[in-house]
């Protein structure tokens, strides 16, 4: 679905653009919007299940915590993004990472050192179950 090619996104209202992003399934179109100036557009890109790992890695560096929180919940988030977010200063982002299933071992090991008791305990239990420690 090549929406970006067919639409001039600069002429759409924010609400209309958000609706377009929700319907997108082309990872290249989504990548092109991952650096959009309006944070709600980036939030929708981060939430979209068709967003590429490359765009999610970029969005994991966003200044907006809500964007990073959405990346943390996206099944396409690459290990590099998960590792970055596992050390984020925002508890809710780290908690969302910790709640994911099938985390890479490297992310589990980072969470084992988390400052929050709940996150650390959960990660330590998973590390023990996987024989990582």
RODO-2510 file (C-alpha; in nm, 4 decimals, decimal comma):
residues 133
     n   res          X          Y          Z
     1     x     0,0000     0,0000     0,0000
     2     x     0,1850     0,3084    -0,1217
     3     x    -0,0066     0,5808     0,0578
     4     x     0,2852     0,8222     0,0934
     5     x     0,3426     0,8282    -0,2794
     6     x    -0,0248     0,9032    -0,3448
     7     x    -0,0874     1,1537    -0,0646
     8     x     0,0768     1,4806     0,0233
     9     x     0,1085     1,4234     0,3984
    10     x     0,1916     1,7909     0,4570
    11     x    -0,1578     1,8885     0,3444
    12     x    -0,3434     1,6430     0,5692
    13     x    -0,4728     1,7377     0,9110
    14     x    -0,3017     1,5602     1,1988
    15     x    -0,6134     1,3505     1,2655
    16     x    -0,6391     1,2487     0,9013
    17     x    -0,2698     1,1602     0,8879
    18     x    -0,3026     0,9476     1,2021
    19     x    -0,5917     0,7590     1,0415
    20     x    -0,3765     0,6998     0,7312
    21     x    -0,0847     0,5721     0,9428
    22     x    -0,3173     0,3293     1,1241
    23     x    -0,4083     0,1736     0,7887
    24     x    -0,0552     0,1558     0,6492
    25     x     0,1047    -0,1808     0,5913
    26     x     0,4099    -0,0820     0,3887
    27     x     0,7210    -0,0673     0,6038
    28     x     0,8920     0,1871     0,3750
    29     x     0,5986     0,4297     0,4059
    30     x     0,6070     0,3854     0,7831
    31     x     0,9847     0,4387     0,7922
    32     x     0,9415     0,7679     0,6115
    33     x     0,7056     0,8876     0,8857
    34     x     0,9176     0,7664     1,1793
    35     x     1,0851     1,1077     1,1969
    36     x     0,7684     1,3140     1,1533
    37     x     0,7633     1,6350     1,3561
    38     x     0,4253     1,5570     1,5154
    39     x     0,4699     1,3172     1,8039
    40     x     0,1252     1,1536     1,7642
    41     x     0,2230     1,0488     1,4113
    42     x     0,5444     0,8908     1,5447
    43     x     0,3370     0,7261     1,8190
    44     x     0,1128     0,5638     1,5581
    45     x     0,4148     0,4512     1,3551
    46     x     0,5659     0,2954     1,6702
    47     x     0,2379     0,1106     1,7374
    48     x     0,1838    -0,0152     1,3842
    49     x     0,2476    -0,3917     1,3519
    50     x     0,3964    -0,3387     1,0040
    51     x     0,6684    -0,0974     1,1147
    52     x     1,0139    -0,2289     1,0317
    53     x     1,2762    -0,3136     1,2936
    54     x     1,4919    -0,0348     1,1474
    55     x     1,2236     0,2305     1,2056
    56     x     1,1527     0,0923     1,5543
    57     x     1,5206     0,1104     1,6411
    58     x     1,5176     0,4756     1,5349
    59     x     1,1984     0,5436     1,7341
    60     x     1,3480     0,3817     2,0464
    61     x     1,5628     0,6966     2,0670
    62     x     1,2640     0,9325     2,0546
    63     x     1,2328     1,2065     2,3169
    64     x     0,8673     1,1217     2,3820
    65     x     0,8235     0,8482     2,6422
    66     x     0,4904     0,7417     2,4913
    67     x     0,6611     0,6708     2,1583
    68     x     0,9278     0,4603     2,3308
    69     x     0,6568     0,2813     2,5327
    70     x     0,4848     0,1888     2,2051
    71     x     0,8120     0,0628     2,0579
    72     x     0,8564    -0,1527     2,3699
    73     x     0,5276    -0,3246     2,2922
    74     x     0,5776    -0,3709     1,9197
    75     x     0,6519    -0,7330     1,8247
    76     x     0,8915    -0,6160     1,5514
    77     x     1,1192    -0,4245     1,7891
    78     x     1,4752    -0,5442     1,7311
    79     x     1,7084    -0,6548     2,0084
    80     x     1,9028    -0,3281     1,9841
    81     x     1,5880    -0,1268     2,0593
    82     x     1,4874    -0,3587     2,3428
    83     x     1,8320    -0,3282     2,4987
    84     x     1,8195     0,0512     2,4769
    85     x     1,4704     0,0654     2,6269
    86     x     1,5598    -0,1825     2,9029
    87     x     1,7834     0,0879     3,0494
    88     x     1,5488     0,3811     2,9921
    89     x     1,4984     0,6173     3,2864
    90     x     1,1203     0,5740     3,2584
    91     x     0,9977     0,2885     3,4811
    92     x     0,6906     0,2225     3,2647
    93     x     0,9030     0,1654     2,9545
    94     x     1,1305    -0,0773     3,1388
    95     x     0,8248    -0,2495     3,2882
    96     x     0,6720    -0,2912     2,9428
    97     x     0,9949    -0,4503     2,8200
    98     x     1,0004    -0,6828     3,1223
    99     x     0,6417    -0,7937     3,0516
   100     x     0,7226    -0,9084     2,6979
   101     x     0,7386    -1,2780     2,6198
   102     x     1,0402    -1,4332     2,4493
   103     x     1,2881    -1,1581     2,5297
   104     x     1,6425    -1,2155     2,4072
   105     x     1,8805    -1,3369     2,6790
   106     x     2,0811    -1,0148     2,6539
   107     x     1,7755    -0,8090     2,7503
   108     x     1,6920    -1,0401     3,0409
   109     x     2,0451    -0,9978     3,1740
   110     x     2,0184    -0,6183     3,1564
   111     x     1,6856    -0,6272     3,3404
   112     x     1,8441    -0,8430     3,6128
   113     x     2,0307    -0,5276     3,7175
   114     x     1,7278    -0,2968     3,7120
   115     x     1,6844    -0,0502     3,9979
   116     x     1,3205    -0,1546     4,0490
   117     x     1,2674    -0,4601     4,2690
   118     x     0,9692    -0,5922     4,0703
   119     x     1,1454    -0,5724     3,7330
   120     x     1,4714    -0,7101     3,8716
   121     x     1,2999    -1,0007     4,0512
   122     x     1,1008    -1,0983     3,7428
   123     x     1,4141    -1,0883     3,5255
   124     x     1,6167    -1,2875     3,7769
   125     x     1,3483    -1,5572     3,7833
   126     x     1,3487    -1,5742     3,4041
   127     x     1,7294    -1,5825     3,3948
   128     x     1,7273    -1,8713     3,6403
   129     x     1,4633    -2,0551     3,4346
   130     x     1,6834    -2,0129     3,1252
   131     x     2,0008    -2,1092     3,3167
   132     x     2,1625    -1,7736     3,2398
   133     x     2,3048    -1,7233     3,5864
***
